Amino acid sequence: MTSSSVDQLPSLSLKPQFLDDEPSNGPAAPHENEFYRQSFSSYAITEAPAFTKRPMRLIVVGAGASGLQIAYKAERQLENVTINVYDKNSDIGGTWLENRYPGCTCDIPSHSYQWSFARNPEWTSYYSGAEEIWRYLKNWAVETGIEKYVSLNHTVKQAKWIEEQSIWEVTIMRQDGTVFVDSAEVLASCHGILKYFPSMQCSIQVTDYLTVRGSTRTYLG
């Protein structure tokens, strides 16, 4: 490269450059590099250091085992994140709170059906019942402080993805029937899919049970 061609190159500097926005000390001067004086429509490069973490919002639907674990991990592994967990019930625990029919037991051994980071040496049986598993979840949530993220008696009615803003808009109903909308960049659906069977209609709650005439068996509704 000749000296004359070097002289023709635009001079560069490390000074902050502005495209559409004006600096605080007055109107922006044209960028000294011709490439950046082109029209980029509404797109502009953010004048921020690389890997700068932006604020992020997380909404979790359901305060059962999965929802609580997501909140726990997010609190410890993410930075600058706002966490909101919504659950329709009056307490945390999900399926282990709701199901109390006779013999409701987990079919996974107790020492396996627990978190590796919250081991419980005090299981009373090889296959634990619903109430004991719920107590394990409840005690852990209280000890870790995860309950502070949970809004109880809040039913999620709708979740809609807003493409233009890259956020989820979540419609939530309080216990008193009032409705509000929350929004977040991340939505975790932990509402418990095994509870919903559209083709099966039932008039009693999952916590109820009945005895059919002429039978000694108890049937879950």
N, C-alpha and C positions, 0 to 999 in steps of 0.2 A: 504494500500500500504506500503510495507516494505521500509526501508531506502536504501537497495541495488537497488530496482527497481527505486526509485527516482533518484539515482545516474546515472542510465542508460539513463534517458531522456535527449534529446538534450537541451543544454542551449539556452535560447532565450534572445533577447535584442530588444530595440527600435531603434537601429541604422538602417539607410537605407540599404537595401539589393539590390544587382544587379544580374540580370540573364544574359542577353546577352550583354547589354551595359556596358561599362567601366566607372568607376567614373573618375572625373577630375584629381585625384591624382595618377592614375596608373591602372593596370589591376584589374579586379574584383576578389575578393577572393570567394571561394565556399561558398554558403549559409550555415550557421551553423545549419539550420534545414534540416534534411535529405529529408523531403517531397519536399522542394523547389529545391532540387538538381536533381529532375527528369526532363526528357525532356518534354517540353510543346510545341514543334514544334515552330511555329512562334508567339504564343501567349505569352504576357508578361503583368504582372500587372503594371499598371501605378503608379509610385511613386508620388502621389499627394494627398492632403487632400480630404476627402470625401466631396461630393456635390460641388466640384470645377466646375464652369460653363465654358464650352468651347465656343469659338466663334461660331456663327451661322449666316448663310446667308439666307435671305428671298427674293424671287422674286415674285412679284405680277403682274399678267397679267390683265391690265385694270385699268383705273383711274376713274371709275364711283363710285357710292355710296359705293358699297361693297369693292372695292379695296382700296379706301381712308380710310375707316373705319378700315380695317385690318392693314394698315400702321400706323394709329393713335394709335390703341391698342398696336401694337407691340412696338412702340416707348416708350410707357408709362409702359408696363407690362413686357417687356423682358429686359434682360441685355446682353451686348456684342453682339448685333445683327446688321448686315448690311442689310439695306432695299433698294431694288430697285423696282420701279414701272414702267412698260413700257406700253405706250398707243399709238395706231396708229394715234390718232387724234391730232389736233394742240392745244387742250386745254383739261382740265379735265372736267368731267361731264357725260361721258358715254352716255346713251340713252337720257338724258335730254339735252345734247348738240346737238346730231345728229338729233333728231326729232323736226321738226318745221312745220309740216303740220297743216292746219287749224283745230282748236278745239282740239289739242293735250293736254290732261289734265289727271292728275292722278285721278284714281277712288277711292282713299283712302283720307279721310278728311285730310286737311293740318296739323291740330294739332296732327294727328297720324303719318303722313308721315314725320317724322323728328327724329333726334337723341335725346334721353333723356338727353344727356350731352350737347346739343347745341340747346336749345329751341328757336324758333323764334316767338315773339309776334306780328309780323307785316305782317302776311299773308293777302293778299288783298281779298281772296275769300275762301269759304269753301272747294272747290276743286281747287287746284292751277294748273296753266298751266305750260307747259314745261319750258318756259323761266324763270318764277319766281322760279321754283324748281332748275334749273341750277344756277341761281344767288345765291340762298341759299347755294348750295354746293361750289360754287366758293368763296364766301365771307368767308365761314368757313375754307376752305383750305388755304386761304391767312392769315387769322387771327391766325391759329394754326401753320403755317409754314410747313404743310404737303407737300406742292408743291415741297419742296427741294428734295424729294425722287423720284419725277416723271420725267421720260424721255419721252417727247412728240415726235410725229412723228416717233415712233419706233414700228415696227410691228413684233410681235412674229410669226415666221414661223414654229417652231418645238420645242417640249419638249421631251426629252428622259431620262429615268431613267437609271443610271449607277449603277448596282447592286454591283459591286466590290468596288466602292467608296462610295456608299450610298448617291449619290447626283443626282440632276437634271441638265442636260445640256440643256440649252435653246438657240436656234438659233434665232437671232434678226436681222431685216433689218432696217437700217436707211433710212431717207428720200431720201438721195442721192443714194440709192441702194446698198451701202456697207453692208456687213454682218459680224457679229461677234457672238461669243458664250460666254454666261455668265453661271455661275453655282451656285447652292445653295442647301442647305440641305432641304429647305422647298419651295414648289411651290404652290401659291394660284391662281387658275384659276377664274378670275372675268371678263371674256370677254363678258358676256351677251348672254346666250344661246338662248333667245327668238328672237335674230336677225337672227338665222341660221336655215333655213328650206331646207334641201338638195333636197327635191322633188319639190320645187317651184323655178322656174327660173324667173328672172325679169331683164329687161334691164335698169331700172332707179333706182336711189338711193332712200333710205328711206326718204330723205328730200324733194323729188320731189312729185308732185301730178299732176293729169291730169283730164280732163273732157271728158267723153265718149260722142260721137255724139248722139244727141237726148235725152240726160239726163241732169238734173239739178244737179246731184250729183257729188261730187268730190271723186276720188278714189286714195288711197295711193298705190304707186308702191312697 
